[in-house]
Amino acid sequence: MDLNEAIRDALCKAAERLGGGGEEIRALPRAKIYDRLEDLDADRHLLAVVGSWGDTLSDDQVLASLQRWNRGEPPLDYVIASTGGRE
């Protein structure tokens, strides 16, 4: 199994934990998964991981974080927040 498939499996489990359809998530393009999880009222930690997929986190980190979230553990070791340049 490749990492992309493993990530999508973990996302399916996450969607099911939120009361959504796992297979629906699997079929979505990556750009739509965040929005669908947001529609399911996913917490900010899960959304942070999904939003970082293909950006600031490696696929290995995304998979590990999703697996932690699916076990009920915090998905990230830490979160770095930005004010977006606001003072």
C-alpha positions in Angstrom: 0.0 0.0 0.0 1.4 3.4 -0.9 1.3 6.4 1.4 -1.4 8.2 -0.5 -3.7 5.2 -0.2 -2.8 4.8 3.5 -3.6 8.5 4.1 -7.0 8.1 2.4 -7.7 5.0 4.5 -7.0 7.0 7.6 -9.2 9.9 6.3 -12.0 7.4 5.7 -11.8 6.3 9.4 -11.7 9.9 10.5 -14.8 10.8 8.5 -16.6 7.8 9.9 -15.7 8.8 13.5 -17.3 12.2 12.7 -20.5 10.5 11.4 -19.7 10.9 7.7 -19.2 8.4 4.9 -15.6 7.2 4.6 -16.0 6.1 1.0 -17.3 9.6 0.1 -14.0 11.1 1.5 -11.9 8.5 -0.5 -13.6 9.6 -3.7 -13.0 13.3 -3.2 -10.1 15.2 -4.8 -7.6 16.3 -2.2 -8.7 19.9 -2.5 -12.2 19.0 -1.4 -11.4 16.8 1.6 -10.8 19.7 4.0 -14.1 21.3 3.1 -16.0 18.0 3.6 -14.4 17.3 7.0 -15.2 20.9 8.0 -18.8 20.2 7.1 -18.7 17.3 9.5 -17.5 19.7 12.2 -14.0 18.2 12.4 -11.8 19.8 15.1 -9.1 22.3 14.3 -6.3 19.7 14.9 -7.6 17.3 12.3 -8.2 20.2 9.8 -4.7 21.4 10.4 -3.3 18.0 9.4 -5.4 17.8 6.3 -4.6 21.4 5.4 -0.9 20.6 5.7 -1.0 17.5 3.5 1.2 18.2 0.5 2.3 21.5 2.0 4.1 21.7 5.3 3.9 18.1 6.5 5.4 15.1 4.7 3.1 12.2 3.8 4.7 10.2 6.6 3.8 12.9 9.1 0.3 13.3 7.8 -0.3 9.5 8.1 1.1 9.4 11.6 -1.0 12.3 12.7 -4.2 10.9 11.2 -3.5 7.6 12.9 -3.1 9.3 16.2 -6.3 11.3 15.7 -8.2 8.1 14.9 -7.0 6.6 18.2 -8.3 9.6 20.0 -4.9 11.2 20.6 -3.8 14.7 19.7 -2.8 14.4 16.0 0.1 16.9 16.3 2.9 17.2 18.7 2.5 21.0 18.6 0.7 23.6 16.6 2.4 26.8 15.3 -0.1 29.6 15.0 0.4 32.7 12.9 -1.2 36.0 13.3 -0.9 36.5 9.5 1.2 39.6 10.0 -1.3 41.3 12.3 0.0 43.2 15.2 
